[in-house]
Amino acid sequence: MKLMTRVAYGFLAALVVLSLPSTASAQESKSAPLAKQLAAALDAGKLDTIAAKDPVDSDRFVAALYFPGMQLLVISAKYSVPQLLTDRLGRKEYRDVYMDLNGASVAESKIFIEDPGADGLKAKREDNQPFDQVEMGGKRTMFDGDWKKQKISEQDYMKAFSTADDRYAELLAALLAEAKKTS
């Protein structure tokens, strides 16, 4: 009888542990609602690019290239001639700002986010779906849920996700504010 009870408790404990979400899939995304709002604003304004001053650092700029219903590519960086980008922002030359940041930004300041689905960052890849990627400080992190492949611990992976998601949310908020001004 005691053996049966132990087996039952052991089975029950294993069932509870297996039913708990993993850390990687449990992480809530701060960027998800903002990415969806930005995509909707860009759709409504019939825009495929948007750009703004970075809200955290006035020497930085942020720009996004949007492929409707498919992907959002966001870049933020310092630019060697900030007045040029300020002037382009004033003229709403968003694509030019995006291209300048992508090609001639200060390399060590660059943040580049690939958001397939334009739905915000996710810590774990959904089955048979593309995954989000972020380049910050010259280091690329793929949010595919496979931290071992990237030779980092799960804790470092989740820390990288949290940092990237927070920063992405800030960048999206700046772009969303600019998109609302243009409509």
C-alpha positions, 0 to 999 in steps of 0.5 A: 500500500505504501509503495502504491501511495509513493508511486501515485504521489510521484506521478502526481508531482511529475504531472504538476511539474510538466504542466507548468509553463517553462520560463521561456514561454511564460515571459510576457512581452511588453512590445507585443501590444505596441508592435500591433498598434504600430502595424495598425497605425502604419496600415491606416496611414498607408505607410511602410516606413516611420522614423523618430528621435529615440525617446531615451537618448536625444542623440539617437534615432529610430526607424522602422521598415514595415512589410504589411502583415509580415514583418517589422524591421526596427533600427536605432542608432546614433548618426554621425551627422544628427542634423541631417536626420533631424532635417529628414524627420522634419520633411517626413523622409522616413525611408531615408532615415531608415536607410541612413541608420542602416548604412551609416550609423555609429556601429557600436550604438546600433540596435536592430530588431527583426520582428516577423509577424510585426507582433512584438518579441516572443521569448520562444518560437512558435511551432513552424513559425519564424523567430524574432532576432535582436542585435544589440551592442554587436551581439545577435540573439535569436529568440528561438527558445534554444539558448543552448545552441547560442551557448548561453544559460537559460537565465542569460537568455531570459535576461537578454529577452527582457532587456531587448523587449523593454528597449523594443517597447520604448522604440515602438512607443516613439515610432507610434507617437510619430505615426499618430502625428502623421495621420 
